[in-house]
Amino acid sequence: MKKIHYLFLIISSFILNSCSVYNFTGTGKIDAKTYQVNFFPNNSDLIEPGIDRTFTLTLQDLIQNQTNLHLVKNGGDLTYEGEIVDYRISPMTATADQQAAQNRLKIRVNVRFTNKNKEADDFEKVFEFYHDYPAAQQLTGATKDAAIKEIFERITQDIFNDSLAKW
């Protein structure tokens, strides 16, 4: 009976120990308690009003929702800063009569990540993504909002993966 009790104790300790290393967001152990996301200004040649604020809030929300870190205005253990460096609409495919059949909205964001507790994790990197839409459709209103939302969700997830998930 004692042997079964010890065996149960050993198995339980392994199970509980392994759960502390893994979490459902895919991040390992984060040696930080706070993070800050500085404002990402739009420094691209084509200025789209409001996307700088939208991007900053999207990145803050993603980190808040996928970690147990606390958002602070300054002095965070983890710091995200940078700028939107490109906002571009380009034709992608053409029809037989040399008209654009499809356009692409592409956004590039330069990000500087700083980890106060582990300087080896610091980086400066450009992240970009795009959204294709029919040329007959104008990029305004709900179409533009959906495109920007899709692009920012992808870029912020890539930033999260590179800075915290290490994928």
C-alpha positions as CSV (number, residue, x, y, z in Angstrom):
1,M,0.0,0.0,0.0
2,K,2.9,2.4,0.8
3,K,4.4,1.8,-2.6
4,I,1.2,2.7,-4.4
5,H,1.0,5.9,-2.3
6,Y,4.5,6.9,-3.2
7,L,3.9,6.1,-6.9
8,F,0.8,8.2,-6.9
9,L,2.7,11.1,-5.2
10,I,5.5,10.9,-7.8
11,I,3.1,10.9,-10.7
12,S,1.1,13.8,-9.3
13,S,4.2,15.9,-8.9
14,F,5.2,15.3,-12.5
15,I,1.8,16.2,-13.7
16,L,1.6,19.4,-11.7
17,N,5.1,20.4,-12.5
18,S,4.6,20.0,-16.3
19,C,1.5,22.2,-16.1
20,S,3.4,25.1,-14.7
21,V,5.7,25.3,-17.8
22,Y,3.0,25.3,-20.4
23,N,0.1,27.6,-21.0
24,F,-2.6,27.7,-23.6
25,T,-1.2,30.8,-25.4
26,G,2.0,29.0,-26.4
27,T,4.3,31.3,-24.4
28,G,6.9,29.8,-22.1
29,K,7.7,31.3,-18.7
30,I,7.7,35.1,-19.0
31,D,10.1,36.7,-16.6
32,A,8.2,40.0,-16.5
33,K,5.2,41.4,-14.7
34,T,4.5,44.6,-16.7
35,Y,4.6,45.8,-20.3
36,Q,4.1,49.0,-22.1
37,V,3.1,49.8,-25.7
38,N,4.3,53.2,-26.8
39,F,2.3,55.1,-29.5
40,F,3.1,53.9,-33.0
41,P,3.0,57.0,-35.2
42,N,2.2,56.7,-38.9
43,N,5.3,57.8,-40.8
44,S,4.3,56.3,-44.1
45,D,4.1,58.4,-47.3
46,L,0.4,57.8,-47.5
47,I,-1.3,58.9,-44.3
48,E,-4.5,57.1,-43.3
49,P,-6.0,58.9,-40.2
50,G,-6.5,56.8,-37.1
51,I,-4.5,53.7,-38.0
52,D,-1.7,54.7,-35.6
53,R,-4.1,54.6,-32.7
54,T,-5.8,51.5,-33.9
55,F,-2.6,49.6,-34.2
56,T,-1.3,50.7,-30.8
57,L,-4.6,49.6,-29.1
58,T,-4.7,46.3,-31.1
59,L,-1.2,45.4,-29.8
60,Q,-2.1,46.3,-26.2
61,D,-5.3,44.3,-26.3
62,L,-3.6,41.2,-27.8
63,I,-0.9,41.1,-25.1
64,Q,-3.4,41.8,-22.4
65,N,-5.7,39.0,-23.6
66,Q,-3.0,36.4,-24.1
67,T,-0.8,36.9,-21.0
68,N,-1.1,37.8,-17.4
69,L,1.1,40.9,-17.7
70,H,-0.1,44.3,-16.5
71,L,-0.2,47.2,-18.9
72,V,1.7,50.3,-17.6
73,K,2.2,53.8,-19.1
74,N,6.0,53.8,-18.5
75,G,8.7,51.8,-16.8
76,G,7.4,48.4,-18.1
77,D,9.6,45.3,-18.0
78,L,8.7,44.8,-21.7
79,T,8.5,47.7,-24.0
80,Y,7.1,47.8,-27.5
81,E,7.7,50.9,-29.6
82,G,8.1,51.8,-33.3
83,E,6.2,53.3,-36.2
84,I,4.1,52.4,-39.2
85,V,6.5,52.8,-42.0
86,D,4.4,51.9,-45.1
87,Y,0.7,52.1,-46.0
88,R,0.4,51.3,-49.7
89,I,-2.4,50.4,-52.2
90,S,-1.1,48.7,-55.3
91,P,-2.7,46.9,-58.3
92,M,-2.0,43.2,-58.2
93,T,-3.5,41.6,-61.3
94,A,-4.7,43.0,-64.6
95,T,-7.4,42.2,-67.0
96,A,-7.0,41.7,-70.8
97,D,-7.7,45.4,-71.4
98,Q,-4.9,46.6,-69.0
99,Q,-7.3,47.4,-66.1
100,A,-6.5,46.4,-62.5
101,A,-8.6,43.4,-61.5
102,Q,-7.3,43.2,-57.9
103,N,-5.7,45.6,-55.6
104,R,-3.6,45.0,-52.5
105,L,-3.4,47.1,-49.3
106,K,-0.1,46.4,-47.6
107,I,1.0,47.8,-44.2
108,R,4.5,47.6,-42.7
109,V,5.3,48.3,-39.1
110,N,8.8,48.7,-37.6
111,V,8.9,47.4,-34.1
112,R,11.5,47.8,-31.4
113,F,11.1,45.3,-28.5
114,T,13.0,45.7,-25.3
115,N,13.0,43.2,-22.4
116,K,14.6,44.8,-19.2
117,N,15.1,41.4,-17.6
118,K,16.6,39.6,-20.6
119,E,18.5,41.8,-23.0
120,A,19.1,38.8,-25.4
121,D,15.4,39.0,-26.3
122,D,15.6,42.6,-27.6
123,F,15.0,43.1,-31.3
124,E,14.2,45.7,-34.0
125,K,12.2,44.2,-36.9
126,V,9.8,45.1,-39.6
127,F,6.5,43.2,-39.7
128,E,4.1,43.4,-42.7
129,F,0.9,41.9,-44.0
130,Y,-1.6,42.6,-46.8
131,H,-5.2,42.3,-47.8
132,D,-6.3,41.8,-51.4
133,Y,-9.6,43.1,-52.7
134,P,-11.4,43.5,-56.0
135,A,-10.4,46.6,-58.0
136,A,-14.0,47.4,-58.7
137,Q,-14.5,47.8,-54.9
138,Q,-13.5,51.1,-53.2
139,L,-11.3,50.8,-50.1
140,T,-13.6,52.9,-47.9
141,G,-15.9,52.4,-44.9
142,A,-16.5,48.8,-43.8
143,T,-14.3,47.4,-46.5
144,K,-11.3,49.5,-45.3
145,D,-12.0,48.8,-41.6
146,A,-12.2,45.0,-42.2
147,A,-9.0,45.1,-44.2
148,I,-7.1,47.1,-41.6
149,K,-8.4,44.8,-38.8
150,E,-7.3,41.7,-40.7
151,I,-3.8,43.1,-41.3
152,F,-3.3,44.4,-37.7
153,E,-4.5,41.1,-36.2
154,R,-1.9,39.2,-38.3
155,I,1.0,41.7,-37.6
156,T,0.3,41.9,-33.9
157,Q,0.2,38.1,-33.6
158,D,3.5,37.9,-35.4
159,I,5.0,40.5,-33.0
160,F,3.6,38.5,-30.0
161,N,5.1,35.3,-31.4
162,D,8.5,36.8,-31.9
163,S,8.7,38.6,-28.6
164,L,6.9,36.3,-26.2
165,A,6.1,32.9,-27.7
166,K,9.5,32.5,-29.5
167,W,8.0,30.6,-32.4
